[in-house]
Amino acid sequence: MPDTQQLNDLVIQVRRDILRMVHKVNSGHPGGSLGCTEFFVALYNEIMELNDEFDMDGIGEDLFFLSNGHISPVYYSVLARKGYFPIDELNTFRLIDSRLQGHPTTHEGLPGIRIASGSLGQGMSVALGAAEAKKLNNDNHIVYSLHGDGELQEGQNWEAIMYASAKKVDNIIATVDLNGKQIDGATDDVLPMGSVKAKFEAFGWDVLEIKEGNNLEAVITGLKEAKTRTGKGKPVCILLHTEMGNGVDFMMHTHAWHGKAPNDEQLAIALGQNPETLGDY
């Protein structure tokens, strides 16, 4: 198991991967990817129980489903650096015939990817199906999912959230990235949702918050706490408070970098704030 310094080095290197991937093709979503880097690094390197070899069934291991699929850069980087596929394949991000499409797809056969995601609001339903399958198969592992806060404004989210508690699906941990921003601005300006915590609790979920969602140790502690709450008759929700564009000063505190790539000068500044730690691809 890597120590805290190794994990923090990985966080910085993943940020570099994200920035370089979207810059190369002048396309992609760096903001949310940077904001969720600590979460992905913690989840895949400290929290989830994973089999040595990838298979689509995922029997006897924890599963993860990314619902807000546009933050694929962070997902691809963490999967590659975990050993799911060669790190240098990150060079192919969003290119024609690449397995690393802008939104993850299953037909590309990329190890680590179990659902196509990009149409927002669907990931919760898929995760619930997987969680119920594990229960039917007497597989005591946990299903994790990640959702954007703006994503909760659409899709079948609330039907799924209602279903999860009604059917006591208590082997799922759904995390909501609460960065308060989406493609058109602040979530409170686009479509205010009030208290997300109160809504999940009203729907019968056990809710905990990670106030420092860009503090690796706080994320690990929160995820471990969430695990202790599974198996008790309620689905578990984590409200992860993050900063969009975290780690790059000019990308933070704005929604502008939700889906925009840095130019050459901006990339140089951003990489200067995230010096190479584990080797660029």
Disulfide bonds with the S-S distance in Angstrom:
none
